[in-house]
């Protein structure tokens, strides 16, 4: 038997990590460390610390407009304030169904600041698929792009949702205004109106290694989608690993968001 890792033939459940020969490390690019230390912090701290360090740097470019890290941080605190005003508590879930727009980071971190769990949802899902995620995750709040409201409306009609926040592309297009609500009902609110809420800085205590920050659903290829529980620590570790992979990266770099925000690859 060719022994590459040094533990071939052994029960992987019983192998000590230190015994594994990390042969892949020699193929890392220059400057990429083989081991790094990860901070044990809530995932939203990554936004807050960046906003403190480079507040006026662009966080996102969108249709000729840009949103700074400071603006994104403050918007996330307004989302948090809105959620707390409707009784959203630690451990509650909120489903987010958006394409790649600046809303996403503001909403996701706002949910986490309120102590909640972000439930990822593909905006191309049908009513049946969205309903499954709503029921399976026990979400009562939905943030979605206004274009898919016809797919969310039947779920609202069934009484499964407490609030639906409609996000518009026009929210971040200079000179444009969000369209009117498709119907007048207490459960519906526009994102631009969420931005009128007071910022909240009273966040529940988070245990980064235990508290679930996100439910990332599988594709359901072999059955119904399964909600993968990602803790705050999972998201922080993943972000730090991505950052480490490019030792030459700087705050002046610009990345193109090709991968969908609702997909595990983007997370």
N, C-alpha and C positions, 0 to 999 in steps of 0.2 A: 504493500500500500504506500502510495506517495503521500508523505506527510508535509503539508504546506502550512497549516495553522498550528500544528503541534498537538492537536487534540482529536484527530481523526479516530473514529471507532469508539469514542467515549460518549457517555450519556450527556447531551448538551445541557440538560437541566441540572446536572451535578458538577459541571466544569467550572473551575474558578476562572474568573475573567482574566486574572493576571497570567494564566498559563497560555492564553491564546497568543500566537505570534501575529502581530499586527503588520502583516506583509504589505498591506495596501498603503501604509503611511509613507513609504519611500517614493510613492508616485505623486504625492501632494506637490503642488506648486511651491516655489520658494516663498517663504514668509508665512505659510499656513501652518499653524501650530497643531501638533498631534493631540494635545489636550488643552482644554480651557476650563475656567471656572465660571459657572453660571450664577447670576444673582437670584436669590429667592424673593421675587417681588411680584405683585399683581401685574398682569399683562399691560394694563393701561398706563403703568408707570413709564413704559417705553415712550409713549407719546408725550406724557407730562415732562419727562426729563429732557426730551428733544426740544420741546417748546420752550423750556427754560434756557436751554443752551443756545439755540438758534431760532428765536421766536418769529422772526420776519422772513425766514427762508421759505420758499414754496414747498408745500407738502404735496400738492397735486395741481397739475395743469389740466384744464378741461374747457374745450371750445373757446380758446383764446383768453380764458380767465385763469387765475390761479388762486389757491387757498393756502394761507400760511399755516405753519405748525401751531402758532398761537391761536389762530382762528379755529383750527380743528379742535384744539384742546378745549377752548371755551364753548364751542358748539356741542362737544360731547358732554359738557357739564350742564348744558341746557336740556339735552336729551335725558340726562340723569334726573334733572329737576322735574321734567314733564312726567317721567315714569313714577317718581316718588309721589307726585301730586295725585296720581290715580291709584295709589295703593300698591304699587309694584314693590316687592320685598326681595331680600336675599334668597336665592334659590329659585326664583321665578324664571320662566323662560319667555323669550321673545323671538319670534320667527322673522328672519330678514331675507327678503327676496328682491335682490337688486342686481342690475348689470354693473359694470365698472364705472361708478360715478363717485364723486367726492363725498356723497352721503355716507358711504359704507363705513369708513373709519370713524366718523363722528358718531354714528349710531352704534356700531359694535362696541366702541370704548365707553359710550354712554351707558349701554346696557350693563357692561362689566362694572362700571363705577357704581351702579345701583345695586350691585351684588348679584346680578342676573346672569343667565346663560344665553349666549347667542345661538340660535338654531338656524343653521345654514339651509337655504332653499334655492333651487334653480328657478329663475324667473320664467323659464319656458315650461315649467310644470303645468299640468292640467289641474282642474279643480279637484279631481279625485286624488292626485298625487300630493297636492298641497294639504288637503284635508287629512290624509294619512299622517303627514308630518305634524300637523297641528294636534291631532289626537294622540299620537304616539309620544310626542314630547311634552304634552300638556301645556302648550303655548296658548295664551289668551290675548297676546298682543302681536300684531303683524306690522312690520315696516315693509312697504313694497313700492315698486315703481308704479306710477298711476296707470300705465298702459296695460297692466295685467289685472286691474280691479275687477273686470268681468269674471275672472277666474276665482277671485277671492270672495266676491259678493255672495254666492250661494252658501259659503261657509259662515259668513256673517248672518245670513238669513236664518240659519239653523240655530243661532244663539251660542255658537262655540267660541266667539271672540268678544273681548271686552272693548278693544280699540283697534282701529286700522289707520295707520299713518301713511298717507299717499305722498310719495316723493316724485318730484318732477324734474325732467332734464333742465327746464327753465330756471330751476332754483340756483343754478350756477352759470347761467348764460347772461352776460352783461346786457342790461336793458330789457331783458325779458321778464315776464311775470307768469307765475304758475297758473294753470287753468283752474276754473272754478271746480268745486267738488262735483262729482257726477250725480250726487243726490244729497239732500239735506237729511242727516240723521246723527244722533248724538254720538254714535260710535266712530264716526269718520272725522279725521282732522288732517289738514295739510301740513307738510313738513315745515313750510315757512311760518306756520302758526306755532309749531313746536319751538321754533327759534325765538319766539317772543316770551318764553318762560324764563324765569330767573335761573341763573346758574346755581347749581348745588355743588358744594364742596364737602358735604357730609356723606362720606362713603362708609358702608359697613365694612367691618374687618374681614380681610381675606386671608385664607390659608392657601398660599400659591400651590402647594403640592397636593392639596386635597380638593379644593373647590373647583368645580367644573366651569370653565369659561366659555366653552363652545361644544355644541353637538354637531359633529360633521357626519352627515348621513352617507352611507355607502350607496353605490349605484343600484343595488337590488338586482344584480345580474342573476344570482342564484336564489332569489326569493325576495321578500319584502326588504326595503332598505333598513339598515341597522344604524342606530345613532352611536357613533364613536365618541366617547367622553374624553375631551381634551381639557386638562387643567390649565390654570394660568401658567404654571411652571412649564408645561409642555410647549405652549406658545412662545414663551420667553426663550427657552432653550433652542427652539427651531429658528427664531429670529437671530440669536447670537451665532448659531452655526452658519447661517447664510451670510452674516456679516463677516465672519472669520474667513470664509472661503475666498474672499477677495480682499487681501491685505492692502491693496492700493486704493480701495474705495474711500471717498471723501464726501463731505456734506454738499459739495458742489456737483456731484454726479446726478444724472437724470436717468431714470429707468422707465421703459415703456411697459405699461400694464397690459400685456397680451392675454395672460391667463385670467379666467373669470374669478372674481373675488369669492364666489360661493363654492369654489372647488378646492379640494384638499391641497392641490399643487400650489395654488396661490397663497393659501394660509401658511 
